[in-house]
């Protein structure tokens, strides 16, 4: 399923790039106004615009879906994979069972 979706994403990316490049210029641009169009006056504009929007939406939604499935199948974090050595001075102070208070420290802090 993921391989099929990846292939569809690559094809949609090529169609998206092609549709964006084939669209006629809306303004003067860098080289002046363009009066020529590959598909006529406005017939191709609607098709190319719809193809661009469809491909962009498909790429965004399929990327979100693939990310969500990878996260949900792993159920672990990178932090869980770290190994930190614990030294005795890093261990939390725990009270023995039945102790009511923290034992007094020996010596006075000066």
Secondary structure, 3 states (H helix, E strand, C coil): CHHHHHHHHHHHHHHHHHHHHHCCCCCCCCCCCCCCCCCCCCHHHHHHHHHHHHHHHHHHHHHHHHHHHHHHHHCCCCHHHCCCCCCHHHCCCCCCCCCCCCCCCCCCCC
